[in-house]
Amino acid sequence: MEDMERYGDYNDVEDDAPKRRRGGFLRVLQILVALVCLATAGVIGYRLFLFDYYPAPMKQLVFTEKLTAYYGEVGSAGALGVRTQKLRFPYDDNDKGNFFCDNLYVIPGAGELQISLRYNESALATIAEHYGFDSLTPSDDLFSFRITDNVGRDYGAPVYTATDAHAMYHYYKLAFDGIDFDDPADGAGAPAWIRLEIFVKGAEDGKAFSYVAIYENNEDYAKFSDYTPSKKELPS
């Protein structure tokens, strides 16, 4: 009888072991699922962060030679009269979105406009297909730029260009001058809009690959705000 009781106790121990193993497996599975969820959320959050990210040098106002001279004339950051505007249509294509622009600065007194541009490396496949190239490799001198306005004024190439890269994105900081925002001498009126035209270098003879509206001052949209450069931005 005692042997039978001991045998029964032994069976009870054996029956508990699989339950403990199953509980441990479920615990490990829960931890793995939680880690996968955290990793997925991290990746999504990082991609959202990158979507609006511009490196600091690409966002800041740049003191070009002409703007530095103008700063010397007016004597203070507040007197520069820098204005900025939230772009209504900061992309070249509503569906593909090859190029995006942001950080517009307009300095009417200096006749200068500055803009930041960003593109994803994935856009290069679309651009290569458009021009019939086998492929395109990211480089600082892959593209050329100019700006034109609503009456066909061509303000030419940028007087200042800087580049940067982060993850899969590439950035340009561009400054243009020679722009009369208020009373152009040709009598055609002030620019109602200005657009950035983007070319692949070596293919500038034809139509630009992309256009982005980077400035508006018309009945439909003319919202600007003042911008005072920080001490970090001011020339030393």
Disulfide bonds with the S-S distance in Angstrom:
none
